[in-house]
């Protein structure tokens, strides 16, 4: 196997022809192989080992086959020293583009490759990519990535390398742009890029686009319309172009770029406006006249602002009215009823008349003047004359019903607003008072309930204590020697002797020990006594009663 390569010569190549002939054989057969013009390498197969071959290449064009290349002699072997058959050299590339450097190699055993940039091994870099075919891809190249690149191939029997010199060409600089505006055109001038691009011998072409505000970009010319100018001509360092058919008093945006075989520069922007502006209305109503039924407007009082006037729109309304009425010009140029001075007669061609007006009435006139730059609206107050031709009073003496309505409406609105605020305040205050009163009532009820409950609990405790302290005894027998007849008490009757007289109610059942009763706030005891009718018993009689007559108190 034998590999050859041929650098692409100048001219249009149709194909390559590779020739291989054994050396030393007079009748040896010459091997030929046709290669496409896009390829620069070829592989010659079916060669005899240890035999020397002579190889050369010829290129063919439409005219025919050219001269043969230099002849090389090689001997195929089983052991192949590592070799690189990619062509190195100097490569120029534009900044910001990508570049692929090839390192096609042979060898048996297979060769291993290493890439160097300025004698430094390339390992990991965000802009370098090592491909499976040992080529090196450089992305977004700039000036820092220029220099020497070397691919070294090595195996057990030797090594080979290929070198590239990469020159990074800068993009053209943005042109320096100037503009001179006119009424309907703009003269654009720009300077070509500086010497850094001229030294490279590049030709620069330009692209100029423009647009109105909020409009689309438009091209000024096609690439073939403006010829390329070489940069080494000092008298052509400045170029000019006139944008025509533009609108008066309009703002435009201009953009221009410089392009070369390396790439396109950043655009240079500029905003400018053509000369002129919106119409300028008169500052007073000196350009208005009237009689009792017509109003006359001299449109010549409106200046065009440097642009040609296009239209006037006139509207009017009585003073105080809100509805505008569009007026139509009914002035006849042959009408002599106006009795205008001679210096005003020449302005009739640009005059406007409003008919059918009421005499001695103030009006508002709104005039909108429009040109290419835009429109402007102005309002004037004017009054028709009386029927007898006299002037009406000034506007300040006229009763303006509209202003009065506005004032009264404002006052009424303020009063309504105050009333609403007052009603809301009083309602809020009433709600607050009702909530406060309800809270007090609830608090009183809760306090009364707690007091009654505490009194009930206290009475129950006192009555329970009375029950525990009750003493029951049998009645004491009384002797018959008393002067008074005593009430004979049944021997089974019992008396409860207490220390207070308001604890137990007479003829009330004695409570059980297991029942709960309600008592008063003070404890009481039952006393053993007689009725009020026995009050006549003397103390002596009671003292004379023997002690043993009384029975021992007990509980039933």
Beta strands, then each sheet from edge to edge (+ up, - down):
strand 1: 2-5
strand 2: 15-22
strand 3: 31-36
strand 4: 41-44
strand 5: 52-60
strand 6: 72-75
strand 7: 80-84
strand 8: 89-94
strand 9: 99-101
strand 10: 105-108
strand 11: 112-117
strand 12: 120-121
strand 13: 128-130
strand 14: 136-138
strand 15: 147-155
strand 16: 158-169
strand 17: 176-181
strand 18: 186-191
strand 19: 203-212
strand 20: 218-219
strand 21: 229-230
strand 22: 238-243
strand 23: 251-259
strand 24: 268-273
strand 25: 288-290
strand 26: 295-298
strand 27: 309-318
strand 28: 325-326
strand 29: 351-354
strand 30: 362-371
strand 31: 374-383
strand 32: 471-474
strand 33: 494-497
sheet 1: 1+ 4-
sheet 2: 3+ 2- 5+ 6-
sheet 3: 7+ 10-
sheet 4: 8+ 16+ 15- 11+ 12-
sheet 5: 9+ 14- 13+
sheet 6: 17+ 18- 22+
sheet 7: 20+ 19- 21+
sheet 8: 20+ 19- 23+ 24-
sheet 9: 25+ 26- 29+
sheet 10: 28+ 27- 30+ 31-
sheet 11: 32+ 33-
end
